Amino acid sequence: MSAVLERRGVWLFLGTAVLYASFFGARLSWREWHGTVRLEASREEYFHDEFVELRLWSRDRGLAERLASKPQRVVVSRGGRVVRTVAGIEAVTLVRDPSSGVWAGRWPCPWNAPAGEYRLLLLSDAEIGERLRMRPFRVSYRKPAPIPEGLSVLTLESGDSLAEMKVASPSGEVKDWRGLLDWVEYVGADAFWMLGGETPGQGEGEVWQSRNFRLFPEVARECRKRGIKFGLYAMCYLTNSKTVRLKRYEYAREVEEGQTVETRAISLRDQGRPEDVAALLRQFRDIPGVDYVGLDYIRNALGGYELVDDFVSEFPGVKTPEGWGSFSKEERMLWLGRKKSMRRDLALVDAWQWWRAHRAAAVVRRIKAELGDATPLWAFTLTWDKGWHHGQDPVMMNDAGVDVDALMLYEADDEQFGVLLRDWNRYVRRSDVQLLVGDVIDWPLHQRSELGPRAFSGRLSSAMDRIYSDGPARGVFFHDVGRALWGRLGPWTTRQWLDEARRVSDRARALAKRRVGT
């Protein structure tokens, strides 16, 4: 009997212990659920073209009300050190949404920030103490579609009618458009990239100039027969008419003589243009034998001051003049134009350049989502100040979906060219983005150098060696065969210019073989 009572006592004790443990465990869980303050990014992973969306929240209403009495500021750290990001920003002030009780803010990802984990720190956490829970986030690089090492490309920018084209081939024989491919073979290029889409079209309201569309499949077949990779690209935001405006688009505005004027460039604000570009590139992609599709003028090509309200509302901490709310749209655009042109507020200039590159990358993301990953996407990037001067950033472009970034190292004298290469060399590594270096076949754009075509090949060779900090360029492109045939060649011939292109193509291939061999 005593043994039975003893067992009952043990079970009673255990049951009571479990009850108390459940009670106190539930209480602790409730306190954790109710009393915890969470500081986090809205996602675990971000890319370089994005704002990191920060948020601070708690289910404890009393604590939330106490916190609401003063600004909540957050810094981002890596390896124990605070990260200063674009425009000199070190701390982000969070703004509380009264409806949700969540404090939110944006942290622009720094230019080419190192990949890895970043942590958050709440500067005003005395009221919170051990109740704060922080979740880190990662910055990553998108892995682009691979391209062959030492890729060489000859381009064609002309939109002239292929059906009517007469081309003097390397042999001297005058041919139709097929003579272009003779020069691709002569140069030893791996690929031929040609302009396929430009706006406006021929008819009333027509978006794309379509006269060559019916011949693109034939060009693709001929390229495939010759073992040449073929690519088609579209001019995205610059149109080819100074007078025709399509009613479907909003156009960018520039400042001239104290007022804003409409340009022939489509605005990055326009919501329909990315869809039109994506639809055209899908059409190109689906032609049998098209190996690449590409983007030119994937930036705010002219002006861009119509973007002022988007910029001010989206980028954190932009300081506007007193009375901003009563300014007209024209006055707001003129304010931004003055601030940018005077370049005294360097933090604002940095913010504007980052934000424009972010907006262009967002367009690339939309286009890439429509195209998918099966066909590599390239883009042409202007190169002053790593592309930032033009509202482009190569790392942002990579992360948004560009697989090959073709750098247009044009319109610079020798001193400026050296500065370009130094800036790029300090900025990017081979693992960050796949870069092709390119130069234009044009004597005046080489300052009418007495070296002529050798100035062209010399710059390309130098760029191949120096564009990255840790190895040679992924490849090279020559812009363009139309200029080589009908452009400003100076006292040299088409063949002499393209002989230099062939030497550079051979060198790109040799560099690739040495690298693969190592």
URNORBEL-V197337 format. One record per backbone hydrogen bond with DSSP energy under -1.0 kcal/mol. NH is the residue of the N-H (numbers start at 0). CO is the residue of the C=O. Records with the same first field share a line. If there is no record, write none. Layout:
NH = CO ; CO
//
This chain:
4 = 0
5 = 1
6 = 2
7 = 3
8 = 4
9 = 5
10 = 6
11 = 7
12 = 8
13 = 9
14 = 10
15 = 11
16 = 12
17 = 13
18 = 14
19 = 15
20 = 16
21 = 17
22 = 18
23 = 19
24 = 20
25 = 21
26 = 22
27 = 23
28 = 24
29 = 25
30 = 26
31 = 27
32 = 28
33 = 29
34 = 30
35 = 31
36 = 130
37 = 56
38 = 132
39 = 54
41 = 52
45 = 137
49 = 46
51 = 106
53 = 104
54 = 39
55 = 102
56 = 37
60 = 58
63 = 59
64 = 60
65 = 61
66 = 62
67 = 63
68 = 65
69 = 66
73 = 91
74 = 120
76 = 118
77 = 80
80 = 77
82 = 75
84 = 88
87 = 84
88 = 85
91 = 73
93 = 71
94 = 103
96 = 101
100 = 96
102 = 55
103 = 94
104 = 53
106 = 51
108 = 49
112 = 109
115 = 138
117 = 136
118 = 76
120 = 74
122 = 72
127 = 124
128 = 124
130 = 127
131 = 128
132 = 36
134 = 38
136 = 117
137 = 43
138 = 115
139 = 45
149 = 473
150 = 147 ; 473
152 = 475
153 = 190
154 = 477
155 = 192
164 = 161
166 = 174
168 = 172
171 = 168
174 = 166
178 = 175
179 = 176
181 = 177
182 = 178
183 = 179
184 = 180
185 = 181
186 = 182
187 = 183
188 = 183
189 = 151
190 = 151
191 = 228
192 = 153
193 = 230
194 = 155
195 = 232
196 = 232
200 = 205
205 = 202
208 = 197
212 = 209
214 = 211
218 = 214
219 = 215
220 = 216
221 = 217
222 = 218
223 = 219
224 = 220
225 = 221
226 = 223
227 = 222
228 = 189
230 = 191
231 = 291
232 = 193
233 = 293
234 = 196
235 = 295
236 = 296
238 = 263
239 = 198
248 = 245
251 = 264
253 = 260
255 = 258
258 = 255
260 = 253
262 = 251
265 = 236
266 = 249
269 = 266
275 = 271
276 = 272
277 = 273
278 = 274
279 = 275
280 = 276
281 = 277
282 = 278
283 = 279
284 = 280
285 = 281
286 = 283
289 = 286
290 = 229
291 = 229
292 = 375
293 = 231
294 = 377
295 = 233
298 = 296
300 = 298
303 = 252
304 = 252
306 = 303
307 = 304
310 = 306
311 = 307
312 = 308
313 = 309
314 = 310
323 = 320
325 = 322
326 = 323
331 = 327
332 = 328
333 = 329
334 = 330
335 = 331
336 = 332
337 = 333
338 = 334
339 = 335
340 = 336
341 = 337
342 = 338
345 = 343
348 = 344
349 = 345
350 = 346
351 = 347
352 = 348
353 = 349
354 = 350
355 = 351
356 = 352
357 = 353
358 = 354
359 = 355
360 = 356
361 = 357
362 = 358
363 = 359
364 = 360
365 = 361
366 = 362
367 = 363
368 = 364
369 = 365
370 = 366
371 = 367
377 = 292
378 = 403
379 = 294
380 = 405
385 = 382
386 = 383
387 = 384
388 = 383
389 = 386
390 = 387
391 = 386
396 = 392
397 = 393
398 = 394
399 = 395
400 = 396
401 = 396
402 = 376
403 = 376
404 = 433
405 = 378
406 = 435
407 = 380
408 = 406 ; 437
409 = 407
416 = 412
417 = 413
418 = 414
419 = 415
420 = 416
421 = 417
422 = 418
423 = 419
424 = 420
425 = 421
427 = 423
431 = 428
435 = 404
436 = 474
437 = 406
438 = 476
440 = 478
441 = 439
442 = 487
445 = 442
446 = 443
447 = 442
448 = 445
451 = 448
453 = 450
454 = 451
455 = 451
456 = 452
457 = 453
458 = 454
459 = 455
460 = 456
461 = 457
462 = 458
463 = 459
464 = 460
465 = 461
466 = 462
468 = 427
472 = 463
473 = 434
475 = 150
476 = 436
477 = 152
478 = 438
480 = 154
483 = 479
484 = 480
485 = 481
486 = 482
488 = 486
496 = 492
497 = 493
498 = 494
499 = 495
500 = 496
501 = 497
502 = 498
503 = 499
504 = 500
505 = 501
506 = 502
507 = 503
508 = 504
509 = 505
510 = 506
511 = 507
512 = 508
513 = 509
514 = 510
515 = 511
516 = 512
517 = 513
//
